[in-house]
Amino acid sequence: MSSTAHALTKLTAARVRLILERPFIGALVMHLPLEAASADWCDTIATDARSFYFNPRYVDKLDFAETQFVLAHCALHCALGHFARRAHRTLRRWDVACDNAVNLLLLDDGLKMPAGALAVTGYRGLSAEEIYPLIPAGGLERTLDVHAADLAGMKSSLSTTAGSWRRQDEQDSAAELTSIEESDTWDDAGNERAKGPRLARRPLEVQAGEREALAMKWRGRMAAARQHARQVGRLSASWTRLVDELIEPALPWRVLLARFMMSAARDDYSYQRLSRREGPAVMPRLATGEVDVCIAIDTSGSIQQSALAEFTAEVDSLKSQIRARVTVLACDERLDTCSPWTFQAWEPVSLPTTFSGGGGTTFVPVFEWIAGTQYRPDVLVYLTDAEGEFPSIAPDYPVIWLVKGKAGVPWGERIQLN
């Protein structure tokens, strides 16, 4: 039996065991077809939220319990929608945060983690978004798998995945011969050989427009897996709580908005030159400055005055805590003629009781206004029902959509306004 066939058999058996022993995770794993991958792009395992890719030689190194873990690891990445939640965050740090979040959940469920995988106990109970600011910017942590939904960052991911199985030249040569034999279905005489497993090519990147649709599909799969596990009486309280929070978030919008704004306002190091009286050296120092927050309000008639007043009060409260300067824009199909309104950190936010407009909805004018000025916000918060025309390209600053209703957004972070 070839290395690829042996690894495939092991993965299939591990998947069956997960279905029997952990029906919730097993049901998720079944949505990822198993595909052998060549070592030129997959050192260990990988997923693009459509398939589970594996390096046969890596799987051969795992014991049976670790094989179950790697299957569950990729499936949980997909179910949690990590491929669609990165937004403006740096890819490498985001991948490390996601690996910590997933691995800690699986360890708590009793699965055996392969050596070298990430699981910082101090991150237990935190989401990937909460872990991300805690990851050192210049760290050298290695992820267990290649997060292949982002092919733009695959080259850097390959250099930091766990384990390097290309150090042994003899094994590499054998793997290449296996790849040729299994992918070629014709012999020298022109007779068709028995078809065996082929090594998968590098997957296609998940495009921006596909991410939300694919994430919604995985949320539906997770809900179905929860229902199945409940029916057989094998769903733990921890998984129930996690799935319920993901399908119907329990956190109020105020808490989520505060997290994003606090993250944008966190202290950072500055290398700005000090006064000459301090000496000629330029040393890093912890500096705190004002945060520029841009607030955009959809005035097409979808946001009630009571919701606007509640939102304004919340922003005013947060502004006083993080020393934020707030710029407010009102827009329906065009910007309000009185926009923008600017409030310094010491000034209370006070908006007009009525706005001009009430017509159609397009979000483009707000982003065009920002692009046409030298103003660049640290974060843009857009209060809307999300039913309108979006810019085709996301800006290079973080955007939070505070949405009244059920409409989705093509990019940025979406927070449900109850």
N, C-alpha and C positions, 0 to 999 in steps of 0.2 A: 504494500500500500504506500502511495506517495505521501510526502510530507503534507501536501495540501489536502488530500483526501482524509488523512489521519486527523488533521486539525478540524476539518469540517465535521467529522464524526463526533469528535469530542465536544464541539460547540453545540451540535444538535442534541446530544445526550444531556448537556448542561441546561439547555433551554427546556427540555422536557421535564427535568427535575425542578426547575423554577416554577413551571406551570403547576406541578403537583404540590410542591411545598409552599410556594409563595405566589398564589394565583394572581394577586394584583400586579406584581412585577412581571410575572410570566406572561400575562396578557399584553403588557406593553412591549416586551421583547419580541413577541410574535409579529409585531408590525414592522420589524426590521429584517428584511431578507439578508441571508449570510452570503457575503461575496469575498473571495480570496483576493488579496491585493499584493502588488509587487512592492519590493522594498525601496524602490526609488522614490516613493511618496508616502509609504505607510510603514513605519518602523514597528509599530505595536498594533493598535486598533484605531479605528476611525469611524465617524458617522457624519453624514450630511443631512440627517433627519429623514432620509429616505431609505438608507440601507446601513447594514453593519459590515464594515470592511475589516479584514484581519490579515496580519502577516503570519503565514503558517508557522514559521520558525519561532515566532514569539509565543503563539498559542501552545506549541509543543513544550515550551519551558514552564507553563503554568500547571499547577495541579487542578483537580476537578473543581474544588471550591473556589479557587481564584478565577477559573474559567466562568463560573456562574457570576462572579463579581463583575468581570469586564463586560459581560452581556448586559447586566443590570445597569452598569455605569452609563453606557451609551443610551440605553432606552430612557433612563431618567433625565439625562441631558435634553432629550427630545421632548419628553412629557412636560418638563418644566419650561420649555420654550426658550432655552438659553441662546439658541441660534438667532432669535428674533428680539432679544432684550438688550443687546449691547449698546445701541444708540451711539452716543458720542464717545464712549469709553475706549481706552487703548486696548487693542485686541489681546496682547499677551497677558496683561494684568487681568482682563476680563476672563480669559480662559483659565487662569490660575484660580480666580475667585469661584468660578463655576465648578471646577474640579473639587475644591475644598467643600463646597456646599453639598455636592452629590455624594462624595465619599463618606462624609460624616453621617448622612442619612442612611446609607447602606451599612455602615459599621454599626449604627444603633439598631439596625434590623437584624444583626447577627451574621452578616456576610463577611467572608474572609478577603481582605484587601491584599493585592500583590505588593511585593516589596517595592519601595520607592514611590508609591502613590502618595498624593498630598492629602493630609488630614490634620490640620492644626486644631487641637482641641479647644483653643480659645475662641474659635469661630463657630462652635456648636450652637445651633438654634438660629443662626443668621442666614439671611438670603444672600444670593450672589451680589446683589446691589449693596447690601450692608457690608459684605466682606471686602468689596473692591477698594474702598478708600484705605483699608488697613493693609493692603498688599504693598510692599516696598516697590517704588517705581523702577529701581535698577536691580531687582532681585533676579536670581537665576533658577527659580523653581521650575520643575519639569512637570508637564501635564501627562496624565496617563495615556491619553489618546490624542489623535489629530482631529481638531474641530473643523471638518472639511466643508462646512457651509460657507466659510470665509476663505476662499482660495487665494484672495489677495494677500492674506497673512500666512498662507500655508508654508512658505519657505522658512519663515522664522519659527513656525510651529515645529517643523521637522527637526530643527536643530535643538529643540528643547523637550522633545518627547522622552518618556521614561525608557531607559535602556538604549543601547546602540548595538544592533545586531549585525552591523556590517564590518566589524573589526576582524573577522576571521575570513580570510580570502578563500579558503577551501570551501567553506559553507556557502559563501556567496556564489561561487561557480556552480555548485550543486543546485542551488536555488534557481539560477538562470537556466540550467539544463532542464529542471523540472518544469519551469514556466514554458519552455519551448515544446516539450513533449506533451504537455497537457493542453496547450492551445492549438497545436497542429493536429487536425483530424484526418490527415491524408498521409499515407506512407509513400515510399519511393516508387512503388509499383502503381500508384494511382488508386489504391484501394482505400476506402473510408475506414478509419480506425474507430474504435469505441470512444464515444465522446466522454471526456472527463471534465472536471471543474477547470475553468479558465481563471487567469489572474485578471482582476478588474482594472480597467483603466482609471486614471485620475477622474473623480466625479466632477460634474458640472457645478459651478458655484450657484448657491441659492440666491436668486435675484431679489432686489428689494421688494418688488411687487408680490413675490411669492411668499415672503416670510410670514406675513400676518395670516394669510390663508392657510399656510402649513402649520403655523402655531395654533390656529383655531381647530384644525383637524386633530392635532395632538391633544388639545384640551377635551375634545369629544371622545377620543380614545381613552383618555385618563378617566373620564366620567364613566364610560362603559366598563373599564377595568375595575373601578371602585364598585360598581353595581354587581359585577360578577363575583368579586371577592366577598362582598357582603352576603350574597346568596349562598355561598358555600361556607360561610362563617369563618373566613380566614383573613379578615381585614383588621389590622391593629388600630388602636386609638390614635397613634401617632400619624399613620398614613391617612386615616380619616380626616384628622385635623388639617394636615397639609393639603390634601386634595380640596377640601371645602374652602380653604382660604384662597387657593389658586383659581378655582372655578367661580366662586363668589367671594371676593376679597372682603374680609371683615374690618380691615383698617379704614377709618374714615379718611376722607380726602384731606382734611386738615393735617393729619399726621404725615401722610405721604408728601404733601406739599412742603411741610416743614423740613422733612428729611432732605429733599432735593435742594432747598434753599440754604439749609445749614451746610450741606456738602459743598455748595458753590462758594460759601463764605468762609471755609475753614482756613486757618492760618497756614502760611507757607513760608519758605525761605526766600530771602531777597539778597541779591548781590549788588544792589544799588550803592554807588560810592557815597560815603558819608562826608561830613564837613572835613576840611583840611586839618582842623584842630584835632580830629580823631586819629591822624596819622596817614601815611601813604597806602597802607595795606587795604585791600578789599576783602572782607571776610563775610561768610554767609551769616545772616541773622534772621531770627524769626520775626516776620513783619505781618501786621494786620492792617488792611485797608478797607475802604468802602467797597461794597458790591453794587454793581449796576444791574438792576432788575428791570426788565421791560415787561409791562403788562399790556396785552392786547385783548380788547373786548369786542365780541361779536354783537353788533347792534342791529342785526337783521330782524329782531323780534323774538328770537328763540330763548333768550335769557330774561327771566322775570326780574323785576326791580328788587324783590326780596332776596333772590339769590345773589344779585350783584352787590347789594348792601352787606350781606353776610360775607361774601368773598373779600370785599374792600376792607372790612373790619379785621379779617384774618390776616391779610397782607400787611395792614398797618401794625398789627401786633408783632408779626414776624420781623418787620422792618426795624422796629425799635430794638430787637434782640441782636440783630446781625449787622447793624450799621449799614443799611442799604439805601442807595439812591434809586428812586422809582420813577420810571418814565412810562406814561400811560398813553396808549393809542386806541382809538375807537374806529371800527371799520365794519361796513356791510359789503357793498360792492365797490366802495371807495373809502378812503380815509375821511373821517370827520374833519370839517374845515377848521375846527378849533384845536385839533390834535397837533402836537403832543402836549400833555400836561406833565410837568416835572416836579417832583417832591424830593427835597434833600432829606438826609438821614434824620434831622431834627424836626422835620415838618410832618404833620399828620396828613394822611392821604384823604383827600376830600374831592369827590367826583361830582360832576353835574347831575342833576336829577333826571334830565332828559338828554338824549343825543339826537343829532340829525341822522337821517337814514331810515332804515326799516324796509329796504328793498331786498335784492338778491344777496347771496353770500359768496365771497371769494376771499381767501386768506392771502393771496398774492401781494396786494398793496402794502401790507405790513412789512413783509420781508423785502420788498423792493425799496421801501422807505429807509430801512436799516442799511441795505446795501448801498444806497445812494448817499449816505452820510458817513462821517468818520466814527459814528457811534457804533460800538460793538458791545452788546450786553453780555454779562456773565451767564445769564439765563433768561429765556423768554417764556412767559406763562401766558397761554392763550385760552381765554374763557369763551366756550363756544358749544354748539351742538354737533360740531364736526361734519355738518352737511353742507358742503360747499367745495369750491375749487382749491386744491392744494398746489403749492409750487412743485414742480417736477423733481427738483433736487433739494435735499436737506441742507441747511446752512451749516457752517462750521462752529456754531455755538449750540449749547443744549437747549432743547425746546420741550416744554411740558404742556400737554393739551389737557385742560381741565374740562371734561366733557359732560354736558347735560344731555342724556339720551343714550342710545345704544350704538351709534355710528362708530366706525373704526377710523384709525389714522394710518397713513402710509409710512410714517417715520416719527421719531421722537418718542417721548414717554407719555402714555395715556393714563390719566387718573379719572376715575368715575366720580362725577359730582352728583351726590344723592339728592 
